[in-house]
Amino acid sequence: MPFRLQGRSLVVGLYALIVSFAGFVGVLLGLFGPENLRPVQLFGVIELQPTPVGLAAFGMATIGLFLGVLLFLVMFVSERYDDAHPKG
């Protein structure tokens, strides 16, 4: 049986791809970005220096949290309010 990406596995795969891309862009900004970048605050608590690793962590954490919350809400609503299987 061939491997297929459908439903939840497709969404989780896209989520992982987008978060990985955010980390890749952070690395590129850290390597080739302007020299006078200031440190960034991760969630207002952790100060990250504008290095490739710091910017990758910042991008992955912020995008991952934002998209993760949205993904959780979509999954919660879709499980609770499924029109394909009406109750009653």
HTML snippet that shows the backbone in 3Dmol.js (N, CA, C, O; Angstrom):
<script src="https://3Dmol.org/build/3Dmol-min.js"></script>
<div id="view" style="width:600px;height:400px;position:relative"></div>
<script>
const pdb = `
ATOM      1  N   MET A   1       0.845  -1.183   0.000  1.00  0.00           N
ATOM      2  CA  MET A   1       0.000   0.000   0.000  1.00  0.00           C
ATOM      3  C   MET A   1       0.889   1.245   0.000  1.00  0.00           C
ATOM      4  O   MET A   1       1.731   1.389   0.887  1.00  0.00           O
ATOM      5  N   PRO A   2       0.725   2.139  -0.963  1.00  0.00           N
ATOM      6  CA  PRO A   2       1.579   3.332  -1.035  1.00  0.00           C
ATOM      7  C   PRO A   2       1.259   4.317   0.086  1.00  0.00           C
ATOM      8  O   PRO A   2       0.137   4.388   0.587  1.00  0.00           O
ATOM      9  N   PHE A   3       2.280   5.064   0.453  1.00  0.00           N
ATOM     10  CA  PHE A   3       2.128   6.081   1.492  1.00  0.00           C
ATOM     11  C   PHE A   3       1.395   7.288   0.918  1.00  0.00           C
ATOM     12  O   PHE A   3       1.778   7.820  -0.123  1.00  0.00           O
ATOM     13  N   ARG A   4       0.353   7.710   1.595  1.00  0.00           N
ATOM     14  CA  ARG A   4      -0.411   8.880   1.143  1.00  0.00           C
ATOM     15  C   ARG A   4      -0.480   9.921   2.242  1.00  0.00           C
ATOM     16  O   ARG A   4      -0.631   9.599   3.421  1.00  0.00           O
ATOM     17  N   LEU A   5      -0.368  11.152   1.841  1.00  0.00           N
ATOM     18  CA  LEU A   5      -0.552  12.255   2.779  1.00  0.00           C
ATOM     19  C   LEU A   5      -1.983  12.737   2.661  1.00  0.00           C
ATOM     20  O   LEU A   5      -2.367  13.330   1.652  1.00  0.00           O
ATOM     21  N   GLN A   6      -2.758  12.488   3.674  1.00  0.00           N
ATOM     22  CA  GLN A   6      -4.147  12.921   3.682  1.00  0.00           C
ATOM     23  C   GLN A   6      -4.503  13.426   5.073  1.00  0.00           C
ATOM     24  O   GLN A   6      -3.921  13.003   6.072  1.00  0.00           O
ATOM     25  N   GLY A   7      -5.439  14.309   5.116  1.00  0.00           N
ATOM     26  CA  GLY A   7      -6.019  14.758   6.375  1.00  0.00           C
ATOM     27  C   GLY A   7      -5.007  15.330   7.336  1.00  0.00           C
ATOM     28  O   GLY A   7      -4.247  16.243   7.014  1.00  0.00           O
ATOM     29  N   ARG A   8      -5.021  14.765   8.524  1.00  0.00           N
ATOM     30  CA  ARG A   8      -4.204  15.278   9.615  1.00  0.00           C
ATOM     31  C   ARG A   8      -2.714  15.174   9.317  1.00  0.00           C
ATOM     32  O   ARG A   8      -1.960  16.087   9.653  1.00  0.00           O
ATOM     33  N   SER A   9      -2.274  14.088   8.696  1.00  0.00           N
ATOM     34  CA  SER A   9      -0.843  13.941   8.408  1.00  0.00           C
ATOM     35  C   SER A   9      -0.374  14.981   7.390  1.00  0.00           C
ATOM     36  O   SER A   9       0.767  15.437   7.464  1.00  0.00           O
ATOM     37  N   LEU A  10      -1.217  15.356   6.457  1.00  0.00           N
ATOM     38  CA  LEU A  10      -0.879  16.403   5.495  1.00  0.00           C
ATOM     39  C   LEU A  10      -0.717  17.745   6.201  1.00  0.00           C
ATOM     40  O   LEU A  10       0.236  18.478   5.937  1.00  0.00           O
ATOM     41  N   VAL A  11      -1.637  18.061   7.086  1.00  0.00           N
ATOM     42  CA  VAL A  11      -1.592  19.341   7.797  1.00  0.00           C
ATOM     43  C   VAL A  11      -0.364  19.401   8.702  1.00  0.00           C
ATOM     44  O   VAL A  11       0.315  20.426   8.753  1.00  0.00           O
ATOM     45  N   VAL A  12      -0.076  18.323   9.411  1.00  0.00           N
ATOM     46  CA  VAL A  12       1.094  18.297  10.291  1.00  0.00           C
ATOM     47  C   VAL A  12       2.375  18.377   9.460  1.00  0.00           C
ATOM     48  O   VAL A  12       3.337  19.024   9.874  1.00  0.00           O
ATOM     49  N   GLY A  13       2.399  17.732   8.303  1.00  0.00           N
ATOM     50  CA  GLY A  13       3.560  17.826   7.425  1.00  0.00           C
ATOM     51  C   GLY A  13       3.785  19.241   6.920  1.00  0.00           C
ATOM     52  O   GLY A  13       4.919  19.719   6.884  1.00  0.00           O
ATOM     53  N   LEU A  14       2.705  19.913   6.530  1.00  0.00           N
ATOM     54  CA  LEU A  14       2.822  21.308   6.101  1.00  0.00           C
ATOM     55  C   LEU A  14       3.280  22.206   7.245  1.00  0.00           C
ATOM     56  O   LEU A  14       4.077  23.122   7.046  1.00  0.00           O
ATOM     57  N   TYR A  15       2.772  21.936   8.439  1.00  0.00           N
ATOM     58  CA  TYR A  15       3.176  22.687   9.627  1.00  0.00           C
ATOM     59  C   TYR A  15       4.686  22.550   9.839  1.00  0.00           C
ATOM     60  O   TYR A  15       5.377  23.549  10.045  1.00  0.00           O
ATOM     61  N   ALA A  16       5.193  21.330   9.790  1.00  0.00           N
ATOM     62  CA  ALA A  16       6.624  21.091   9.979  1.00  0.00           C
ATOM     63  C   ALA A  16       7.447  21.761   8.876  1.00  0.00           C
ATOM     64  O   ALA A  16       8.519  22.304   9.143  1.00  0.00           O
ATOM     65  N   LEU A  17       6.953  21.722   7.655  1.00  0.00           N
ATOM     66  CA  LEU A  17       7.649  22.355   6.537  1.00  0.00           C
ATOM     67  C   LEU A  17       7.722  23.870   6.725  1.00  0.00           C
ATOM     68  O   LEU A  17       8.774  24.468   6.500  1.00  0.00           O
ATOM     69  N   ILE A  18       6.635  24.486   7.128  1.00  0.00           N
ATOM     70  CA  ILE A  18       6.605  25.937   7.311  1.00  0.00           C
ATOM     71  C   ILE A  18       7.503  26.362   8.466  1.00  0.00           C
ATOM     72  O   ILE A  18       8.217  27.359   8.358  1.00  0.00           O
ATOM     73  N   VAL A  19       7.476  25.616   9.573  1.00  0.00           N
ATOM     74  CA  VAL A  19       8.330  25.955  10.717  1.00  0.00           C
ATOM     75  C   VAL A  19       9.802  25.776  10.344  1.00  0.00           C
ATOM     76  O   VAL A  19      10.645  26.583  10.736  1.00  0.00           O
ATOM     77  N   SER A  20      10.112  24.725   9.591  1.00  0.00           N
ATOM     78  CA  SER A  20      11.492  24.515   9.136  1.00  0.00           C
ATOM     79  C   SER A  20      11.934  25.640   8.206  1.00  0.00           C
ATOM     80  O   SER A  20      13.073  26.098   8.284  1.00  0.00           O
ATOM     81  N   PHE A  21      11.048  26.081   7.335  1.00  0.00           N
ATOM     82  CA  PHE A  21      11.375  27.186   6.435  1.00  0.00           C
ATOM     83  C   PHE A  21      11.636  28.471   7.223  1.00  0.00           C
ATOM     84  O   PHE A  21      12.530  29.240   6.867  1.00  0.00           O
ATOM     85  N   ALA A  22      10.870  28.712   8.283  1.00  0.00           N
ATOM     86  CA  ALA A  22      11.111  29.887   9.121  1.00  0.00           C
ATOM     87  C   ALA A  22      12.497  29.821   9.753  1.00  0.00           C
ATOM     88  O   ALA A  22      13.183  30.838   9.848  1.00  0.00           O
ATOM     89  N   GLY A  23      12.911  28.640  10.181  1.00  0.00           N
ATOM     90  CA  GLY A  23      14.258  28.486  10.724  1.00  0.00           C
ATOM     91  C   GLY A  23      15.324  28.727   9.674  1.00  0.00           C
ATOM     92  O   GLY A  23      16.349  29.347   9.956  1.00  0.00           O
ATOM     93  N   PHE A  24      15.089  28.238   8.457  1.00  0.00           N
ATOM     94  CA  PHE A  24      16.033  28.442   7.355  1.00  0.00           C
ATOM     95  C   PHE A  24      16.182  29.931   7.032  1.00  0.00           C
ATOM     96  O   PHE A  24      17.295  30.412   6.819  1.00  0.00           O
ATOM     97  N   VAL A  25      15.080  30.649   6.996  1.00  0.00           N
ATOM     98  CA  VAL A  25      15.129  32.093   6.734  1.00  0.00           C
ATOM     99  C   VAL A  25      15.864  32.806   7.867  1.00  0.00           C
ATOM    100  O   VAL A  25      16.603  33.759   7.622  1.00  0.00           O
ATOM    101  N   GLY A  26      15.666  32.353   9.105  1.00  0.00           N
ATOM    102  CA  GLY A  26      16.398  32.938  10.231  1.00  0.00           C
ATOM    103  C   GLY A  26      17.896  32.753  10.091  1.00  0.00           C
ATOM    104  O   GLY A  26      18.672  33.665  10.377  1.00  0.00           O
ATOM    105  N   VAL A  27      18.302  31.573   9.650  1.00  0.00           N
ATOM    106  CA  VAL A  27      19.734  31.326   9.429  1.00  0.00           C
ATOM    107  C   VAL A  27      20.267  32.249   8.340  1.00  0.00           C
ATOM    108  O   VAL A  27      21.345  32.825   8.484  1.00  0.00           O
ATOM    109  N   LEU A  28      19.511  32.390   7.248  1.00  0.00           N
ATOM    110  CA  LEU A  28      19.944  33.277   6.166  1.00  0.00           C
ATOM    111  C   LEU A  28      20.044  34.724   6.635  1.00  0.00           C
ATOM    112  O   LEU A  28      20.995  35.425   6.288  1.00  0.00           O
ATOM    113  N   LEU A  29      19.075  35.173   7.416  1.00  0.00           N
ATOM    114  CA  LEU A  29      19.136  36.545   7.940  1.00  0.00           C
ATOM    115  C   LEU A  29      20.326  36.731   8.872  1.00  0.00           C
ATOM    116  O   LEU A  29      20.979  37.774   8.854  1.00  0.00           O
ATOM    117  N   GLY A  30      20.604  35.725   9.679  1.00  0.00           N
ATOM    118  CA  GLY A  30      21.757  35.815  10.579  1.00  0.00           C
ATOM    119  C   GLY A  30      23.077  35.830   9.834  1.00  0.00           C
ATOM    120  O   GLY A  30      24.023  36.495  10.256  1.00  0.00           O
ATOM    121  N   LEU A  31      23.149  35.106   8.731  1.00  0.00           N
ATOM    122  CA  LEU A  31      24.396  35.052   7.968  1.00  0.00           C
ATOM    123  C   LEU A  31      24.592  36.258   7.056  1.00  0.00           C
ATOM    124  O   LEU A  31      25.683  36.824   6.988  1.00  0.00           O
ATOM    125  N   PHE A  32      23.529  36.647   6.356  1.00  0.00           N
ATOM    126  CA  PHE A  32      23.673  37.650   5.310  1.00  0.00           C
ATOM    127  C   PHE A  32      22.899  38.940   5.572  1.00  0.00           C
ATOM    128  O   PHE A  32      22.861  39.819   4.711  1.00  0.00           O
ATOM    129  N   GLY A  33      22.293  39.063   6.726  1.00  0.00           N
ATOM    130  CA  GLY A  33      21.495  40.253   7.042  1.00  0.00           C
ATOM    131  C   GLY A  33      22.359  41.452   7.379  1.00  0.00           C
ATOM    132  O   GLY A  33      23.587  41.366   7.374  1.00  0.00           O
ATOM    133  N   PRO A  34      21.718  42.561   7.670  1.00  0.00           N
ATOM    134  CA  PRO A  34      22.461  43.772   8.026  1.00  0.00           C
ATOM    135  C   PRO A  34      23.311  43.569   9.279  1.00  0.00           C
ATOM    136  O   PRO A  34      22.989  42.749  10.139  1.00  0.00           O
ATOM    137  N   GLU A  35      24.385  44.320   9.364  1.00  0.00           N
ATOM    138  CA  GLU A  35      25.324  44.176  10.486  1.00  0.00           C
ATOM    139  C   GLU A  35      24.791  44.771  11.784  1.00  0.00           C
ATOM    140  O   GLU A  35      25.182  44.331  12.865  1.00  0.00           O
ATOM    141  N   ASN A  36      23.916  45.750  11.699  1.00  0.00           N
ATOM    142  CA  ASN A  36      23.482  46.477  12.899  1.00  0.00           C
ATOM    143  C   ASN A  36      22.154  45.964  13.466  1.00  0.00           C
ATOM    144  O   ASN A  36      21.362  46.754  13.980  1.00  0.00           O
ATOM    145  N   LEU A  37      21.901  44.668  13.380  1.00  0.00           N
ATOM    146  CA  LEU A  37      20.680  44.111  13.964  1.00  0.00           C
ATOM    147  C   LEU A  37      20.779  44.111  15.481  1.00  0.00           C
ATOM    148  O   LEU A  37      21.836  43.833  16.047  1.00  0.00           O
ATOM    149  N   ARG A  38      19.669  44.424  16.129  1.00  0.00           N
ATOM    150  CA  ARG A  38      19.619  44.400  17.589  1.00  0.00           C
ATOM    151  C   ARG A  38      19.121  43.045  18.062  1.00  0.00           C
ATOM    152  O   ARG A  38      18.458  42.339  17.302  1.00  0.00           O
ATOM    153  N   PRO A  39      19.422  42.666  19.296  1.00  0.00           N
ATOM    154  CA  PRO A  39      18.888  41.405  19.829  1.00  0.00           C
ATOM    155  C   PRO A  39      17.360  41.425  19.829  1.00  0.00           C
ATOM    156  O   PRO A  39      16.743  42.484  19.942  1.00  0.00           O
ATOM    157  N   VAL A  40      16.765  40.250  19.701  1.00  0.00           N
ATOM    158  CA  VAL A  40      15.305  40.115  19.690  1.00  0.00           C
ATOM    159  C   VAL A  40      14.853  39.456  20.982  1.00  0.00           C
ATOM    160  O   VAL A  40      15.589  38.679  21.590  1.00  0.00           O
ATOM    161  N   GLN A  41      13.641  39.773  21.391  1.00  0.00           N
ATOM    162  CA  GLN A  41      13.059  39.197  22.599  1.00  0.00           C
ATOM    163  C   GLN A  41      12.097  38.087  22.207  1.00  0.00           C
ATOM    164  O   GLN A  41      11.114  38.335  21.510  1.00  0.00           O
ATOM    165  N   LEU A  42      12.368  36.877  22.644  1.00  0.00           N
ATOM    166  CA  LEU A  42      11.485  35.748  22.390  1.00  0.00           C
ATOM    167  C   LEU A  42      10.424  35.719  23.473  1.00  0.00           C
ATOM    168  O   LEU A  42      10.720  35.441  24.635  1.00  0.00           O
ATOM    169  N   PHE A  43       9.188  36.007  23.093  1.00  0.00           N
ATOM    170  CA  PHE A  43       8.031  36.065  23.991  1.00  0.00           C
ATOM    171  C   PHE A  43       8.225  37.081  25.113  1.00  0.00           C
ATOM    172  O   PHE A  43       7.605  36.967  26.170  1.00  0.00           O
ATOM    173  N   GLY A  44       9.078  38.064  24.887  1.00  0.00           N
ATOM    174  CA  GLY A  44       9.315  39.102  25.873  1.00  0.00           C
ATOM    175  C   GLY A  44      10.099  38.639  27.078  1.00  0.00           C
ATOM    176  O   GLY A  44      10.183  39.368  28.067  1.00  0.00           O
ATOM    177  N   VAL A  45      10.681  37.444  27.029  1.00  0.00           N
ATOM    178  CA  VAL A  45      11.371  36.879  28.184  1.00  0.00           C
ATOM    179  C   VAL A  45      12.838  36.588  27.887  1.00  0.00           C
ATOM    180  O   VAL A  45      13.717  36.950  28.669  1.00  0.00           O
ATOM    181  N   ILE A  46      13.101  35.940  26.764  1.00  0.00           N
ATOM    182  CA  ILE A  46      14.452  35.484  26.443  1.00  0.00           C
ATOM    183  C   ILE A  46      15.040  36.387  25.361  1.00  0.00           C
ATOM    184  O   ILE A  46      14.438  36.573  24.304  1.00  0.00           O
ATOM    185  N   GLU A  47      16.202  36.938  25.629  1.00  0.00           N
ATOM    186  CA  GLU A  47      16.868  37.776  24.638  1.00  0.00           C
ATOM    187  C   GLU A  47      17.780  36.913  23.781  1.00  0.00           C
ATOM    188  O   GLU A  47      18.664  36.222  24.289  1.00  0.00           O
ATOM    189  N   LEU A  48      17.553  36.963  22.472  1.00  0.00           N
ATOM    190  CA  LEU A  48      18.362  36.197  21.523  1.00  0.00           C
ATOM    191  C   LEU A  48      19.195  37.155  20.684  1.00  0.00           C
ATOM    192  O   LEU A  48      18.693  38.154  20.169  1.00  0.00           O
ATOM    193  N   GLN A  49      20.468  36.833  20.558  1.00  0.00           N
ATOM    194  CA  GLN A  49      21.358  37.642  19.738  1.00  0.00           C
ATOM    195  C   GLN A  49      21.056  37.396  18.257  1.00  0.00           C
ATOM    196  O   GLN A  49      20.599  36.312  17.895  1.00  0.00           O
ATOM    197  N   PRO A  50      21.303  38.379  17.407  1.00  0.00           N
ATOM    198  CA  PRO A  50      20.999  38.223  15.974  1.00  0.00           C
ATOM    199  C   PRO A  50      22.042  37.383  15.233  1.00  0.00           C
ATOM    200  O   PRO A  50      22.613  37.823  14.236  1.00  0.00           O
ATOM    201  N   THR A  51      22.278  36.181  15.730  1.00  0.00           N
ATOM    202  CA  THR A  51      23.156  35.222  15.078  1.00  0.00           C
ATOM    203  C   THR A  51      22.294  34.276  14.253  1.00  0.00           C
ATOM    204  O   THR A  51      21.073  34.276  14.407  1.00  0.00           O
ATOM    205  N   PRO A  52      22.891  33.476  13.388  1.00  0.00           N
ATOM    206  CA  PRO A  52      22.077  32.525  12.622  1.00  0.00           C
ATOM    207  C   PRO A  52      21.249  31.589  13.513  1.00  0.00           C
ATOM    208  O   PRO A  52      20.083  31.323  13.221  1.00  0.00           O
ATOM    209  N   VAL A  53      21.848  31.097  14.588  1.00  0.00           N
ATOM    210  CA  VAL A  53      21.119  30.201  15.487  1.00  0.00           C
ATOM    211  C   VAL A  53      20.031  30.955  16.248  1.00  0.00           C
ATOM    212  O   VAL A  53      18.919  30.450  16.403  1.00  0.00           O
ATOM    213  N   GLY A  54      20.344  32.150  16.719  1.00  0.00           N
ATOM    214  CA  GLY A  54      19.367  32.935  17.463  1.00  0.00           C
ATOM    215  C   GLY A  54      18.163  33.319  16.623  1.00  0.00           C
ATOM    216  O   GLY A  54      17.024  33.218  17.079  1.00  0.00           O
ATOM    217  N   LEU A  55      18.412  33.759  15.397  1.00  0.00           N
ATOM    218  CA  LEU A  55      17.299  34.145  14.533  1.00  0.00           C
ATOM    219  C   LEU A  55      16.509  32.942  14.045  1.00  0.00           C
ATOM    220  O   LEU A  55      15.299  33.035  13.841  1.00  0.00           O
ATOM    221  N   ALA A  56      17.184  31.813  13.854  1.00  0.00           N
ATOM    222  CA  ALA A  56      16.464  30.584  13.483  1.00  0.00           C
ATOM    223  C   ALA A  56      15.559  30.139  14.623  1.00  0.00           C
ATOM    224  O   ALA A  56      14.405  29.777  14.394  1.00  0.00           O
ATOM    225  N   ALA A  57      16.067  30.164  15.835  1.00  0.00           N
ATOM    226  CA  ALA A  57      15.253  29.782  16.997  1.00  0.00           C
ATOM    227  C   ALA A  57      14.079  30.733  17.165  1.00  0.00           C
ATOM    228  O   ALA A  57      12.964  30.298  17.451  1.00  0.00           O
ATOM    229  N   PHE A  58      14.319  32.023  16.990  1.00  0.00           N
ATOM    230  CA  PHE A  58      13.243  33.006  17.104  1.00  0.00           C
ATOM    231  C   PHE A  58      12.158  32.760  16.067  1.00  0.00           C
ATOM    232  O   PHE A  58      10.973  32.743  16.399  1.00  0.00           O
ATOM    233  N   GLY A  59      12.555  32.570  14.815  1.00  0.00           N
ATOM    234  CA  GLY A  59      11.580  32.345  13.751  1.00  0.00           C
ATOM    235  C   GLY A  59      10.799  31.062  13.950  1.00  0.00           C
ATOM    236  O   GLY A  59       9.578  31.044  13.788  1.00  0.00           O
ATOM    237  N   MET A  60      11.492  29.987  14.302  1.00  0.00           N
ATOM    238  CA  MET A  60      10.810  28.706  14.478  1.00  0.00           C
ATOM    239  C   MET A  60       9.870  28.733  15.682  1.00  0.00           C
ATOM    240  O   MET A  60       8.775  28.174  15.625  1.00  0.00           O
ATOM    241  N   ALA A  61      10.288  29.377  16.763  1.00  0.00           N
ATOM    242  CA  ALA A  61       9.441  29.423  17.958  1.00  0.00           C
ATOM    243  C   ALA A  61       8.207  30.282  17.735  1.00  0.00           C
ATOM    244  O   ALA A  61       7.105  29.885  18.114  1.00  0.00           O
ATOM    245  N   THR A  62       8.369  31.447  17.130  1.00  0.00           N
ATOM    246  CA  THR A  62       7.213  32.323  16.948  1.00  0.00           C
ATOM    247  C   THR A  62       6.240  31.773  15.913  1.00  0.00           C
ATOM    248  O   THR A  62       5.032  31.751  16.151  1.00  0.00           O
ATOM    249  N   ILE A  63       6.748  31.334  14.779  1.00  0.00           N
ATOM    250  CA  ILE A  63       5.872  30.762  13.752  1.00  0.00           C
ATOM    251  C   ILE A  63       5.263  29.456  14.255  1.00  0.00           C
ATOM    252  O   ILE A  63       4.078  29.201  14.044  1.00  0.00           O
ATOM    253  N   GLY A  64       6.068  28.631  14.919  1.00  0.00           N
ATOM    254  CA  GLY A  64       5.573  27.365  15.447  1.00  0.00           C
ATOM    255  C   GLY A  64       4.461  27.552  16.458  1.00  0.00           C
ATOM    256  O   GLY A  64       3.468  26.825  16.429  1.00  0.00           O
ATOM    257  N   LEU A  65       4.612  28.513  17.350  1.00  0.00           N
ATOM    258  CA  LEU A  65       3.566  28.758  18.346  1.00  0.00           C
ATOM    259  C   LEU A  65       2.313  29.320  17.692  1.00  0.00           C
ATOM    260  O   LEU A  65       1.208  28.855  17.972  1.00  0.00           O
ATOM    261  N   PHE A  66       2.472  30.309  16.827  1.00  0.00           N
ATOM    262  CA  PHE A  66       1.321  30.933  16.183  1.00  0.00           C
ATOM    263  C   PHE A  66       0.542  29.918  15.350  1.00  0.00           C
ATOM    264  O   PHE A  66      -0.675  29.799  15.491  1.00  0.00           O
ATOM    265  N   LEU A  67       1.242  29.190  14.485  1.00  0.00           N
ATOM    266  CA  LEU A  67       0.561  28.193  13.654  1.00  0.00           C
ATOM    267  C   LEU A  67       0.074  27.010  14.481  1.00  0.00           C
ATOM    268  O   LEU A  67      -0.956  26.416  14.163  1.00  0.00           O
ATOM    269  N   GLY A  68       0.800  26.666  15.533  1.00  0.00           N
ATOM    270  CA  GLY A  68       0.375  25.565  16.400  1.00  0.00           C
ATOM    271  C   GLY A  68      -0.934  25.864  17.099  1.00  0.00           C
ATOM    272  O   GLY A  68      -1.795  24.992  17.210  1.00  0.00           O
ATOM    273  N   VAL A  69      -1.091  27.094  17.575  1.00  0.00           N
ATOM    274  CA  VAL A  69      -2.351  27.485  18.215  1.00  0.00           C
ATOM    275  C   VAL A  69      -3.485  27.443  17.199  1.00  0.00           C
ATOM    276  O   VAL A  69      -4.566  26.936  17.498  1.00  0.00           O
ATOM    277  N   LEU A  70      -3.250  27.971  16.001  1.00  0.00           N
ATOM    278  CA  LEU A  70      -4.289  27.927  14.969  1.00  0.00           C
ATOM    279  C   LEU A  70      -4.632  26.491  14.584  1.00  0.00           C
ATOM    280  O   LEU A  70      -5.806  26.160  14.419  1.00  0.00           O
ATOM    281  N   LEU A  71      -3.628  25.644  14.441  1.00  0.00           N
ATOM    282  CA  LEU A  71      -3.853  24.239  14.099  1.00  0.00           C
ATOM    283  C   LEU A  71      -4.648  23.537  15.189  1.00  0.00           C
ATOM    284  O   LEU A  71      -5.558  22.763  14.892  1.00  0.00           O
ATOM    285  N   PHE A  72      -4.317  23.796  16.435  1.00  0.00           N
ATOM    286  CA  PHE A  72      -5.064  23.208  17.547  1.00  0.00           C
ATOM    287  C   PHE A  72      -6.519  23.648  17.520  1.00  0.00           C
ATOM    288  O   PHE A  72      -7.417  22.831  17.721  1.00  0.00           O
ATOM    289  N   LEU A  73      -6.761  24.933  17.272  1.00  0.00           N
ATOM    290  CA  LEU A  73      -8.135  25.429  17.224  1.00  0.00           C
ATOM    291  C   LEU A  73      -8.928  24.804  16.082  1.00  0.00           C
ATOM    292  O   LEU A  73     -10.098  24.458  16.249  1.00  0.00           O
ATOM    293  N   VAL A  74      -8.296  24.661  14.932  1.00  0.00           N
ATOM    294  CA  VAL A  74      -8.978  24.032  13.791  1.00  0.00           C
ATOM    295  C   VAL A  74      -9.301  22.575  14.111  1.00  0.00           C
ATOM    296  O   VAL A  74     -10.404  22.111  13.822  1.00  0.00           O
ATOM    297  N   MET A  75      -8.359  21.852  14.698  1.00  0.00           N
ATOM    298  CA  MET A  75      -8.607  20.456  15.041  1.00  0.00           C
ATOM    299  C   MET A  75      -9.702  20.336  16.097  1.00  0.00           C
ATOM    300  O   MET A  75     -10.548  19.444  16.017  1.00  0.00           O
ATOM    301  N   PHE A  76      -9.690  21.223  17.075  1.00  0.00           N
ATOM    302  CA  PHE A  76     -10.699  21.209  18.134  1.00  0.00           C
ATOM    303  C   PHE A  76     -12.087  21.446  17.560  1.00  0.00           C
ATOM    304  O   PHE A  76     -13.029  20.719  17.878  1.00  0.00           O
ATOM    305  N   VAL A  77     -12.214  22.464  16.712  1.00  0.00           N
ATOM    306  CA  VAL A  77     -13.513  22.793  16.127  1.00  0.00           C
ATOM    307  C   VAL A  77     -13.970  21.691  15.175  1.00  0.00           C
ATOM    308  O   VAL A  77     -15.150  21.342  15.153  1.00  0.00           O
ATOM    309  N   SER A  78     -13.045  21.144  14.390  1.00  0.00           N
ATOM    310  CA  SER A  78     -13.447  20.121  13.421  1.00  0.00           C
ATOM    311  C   SER A  78     -13.899  18.838  14.110  1.00  0.00           C
ATOM    312  O   SER A  78     -14.782  18.150  13.597  1.00  0.00           O
ATOM    313  N   GLU A  79     -13.322  18.501  15.252  1.00  0.00           N
ATOM    314  CA  GLU A  79     -13.754  17.310  15.984  1.00  0.00           C
ATOM    315  C   GLU A  79     -15.074  17.534  16.711  1.00  0.00           C
ATOM    316  O   GLU A  79     -15.869  16.606  16.862  1.00  0.00           O
ATOM    317  N   ARG A  80     -15.305  18.748  17.154  1.00  0.00           N
ATOM    318  CA  ARG A  80     -16.504  19.045  17.924  1.00  0.00           C
ATOM    319  C   ARG A  80     -17.725  19.312  17.052  1.00  0.00           C
ATOM    320  O   ARG A  80     -18.840  18.926  17.402  1.00  0.00           O
ATOM    321  N   TYR A  81     -17.516  19.962  15.934  1.00  0.00           N
ATOM    322  CA  TYR A  81     -18.625  20.407  15.101  1.00  0.00           C
ATOM    323  C   TYR A  81     -18.526  19.814  13.704  1.00  0.00           C
ATOM    324  O   TYR A  81     -18.436  20.545  12.717  1.00  0.00           O
ATOM    325  N   ASP A  82     -18.541  18.512  13.624  1.00  0.00           N
ATOM    326  CA  ASP A  82     -18.429  17.804  12.349  1.00  0.00           C
ATOM    327  C   ASP A  82     -19.807  17.670  11.738  1.00  0.00           C
ATOM    328  O   ASP A  82     -20.673  16.996  12.296  1.00  0.00           O
ATOM    329  N   ASP A  83     -20.024  18.317  10.575  1.00  0.00           N
ATOM    330  CA  ASP A  83     -21.337  18.262   9.901  1.00  0.00           C
ATOM    331  C   ASP A  83     -21.578  16.948   9.177  1.00  0.00           C
ATOM    332  O   ASP A  83     -22.720  16.628   8.848  1.00  0.00           O
ATOM    333  N   ALA A  84     -20.533  16.189   8.926  1.00  0.00           N
ATOM    334  CA  ALA A  84     -20.698  14.940   8.193  1.00  0.00           C
ATOM    335  C   ALA A  84     -21.417  13.873   9.022  1.00  0.00           C
ATOM    336  O   ALA A  84     -22.028  12.958   8.470  1.00  0.00           O
ATOM    337  N   HIS A  85     -21.342  13.993  10.327  1.00  0.00           N
ATOM    338  CA  HIS A  85     -21.967  13.026  11.220  1.00  0.00           C
ATOM    339  C   HIS A  85     -22.861  13.750  12.233  1.00  0.00           C
ATOM    340  O   HIS A  85     -22.462  13.931  13.384  1.00  0.00           O
ATOM    341  N   PRO A  86     -24.059  14.164  11.822  1.00  0.00           N
ATOM    342  CA  PRO A  86     -24.925  14.895  12.758  1.00  0.00           C
ATOM    343  C   PRO A  86     -25.373  14.016  13.918  1.00  0.00           C
ATOM    344  O   PRO A  86     -25.644  12.826  13.756  1.00  0.00           O
ATOM    345  N   LYS A  87     -25.440  14.622  15.069  1.00  0.00           N
ATOM    346  CA  LYS A  87     -25.887  13.892  16.272  1.00  0.00           C
ATOM    347  C   LYS A  87     -27.410  14.009  16.371  1.00  0.00           C
ATOM    348  O   LYS A  87     -27.998  15.061  16.121  1.00  0.00           O
ATOM    349  N   GLY A  88     -28.001  12.915  16.735  1.00  0.00           N
ATOM    350  CA  GLY A  88     -29.434  12.957  16.991  1.00  0.00           C
ATOM    351  C   GLY A  88     -30.251  12.500  15.910  1.00  0.00           C
ATOM    352  O   GLY A  88     -31.477  12.495  16.023  1.00  0.00           O
TER     353      GLY A  88
END
`;
const viewer = $3Dmol.createViewer("view");
viewer.addModel(pdb, "pdb");
viewer.setStyle({}, {cartoon: {color: "spectrum"}});
viewer.zoomTo();
viewer.render();
</script>
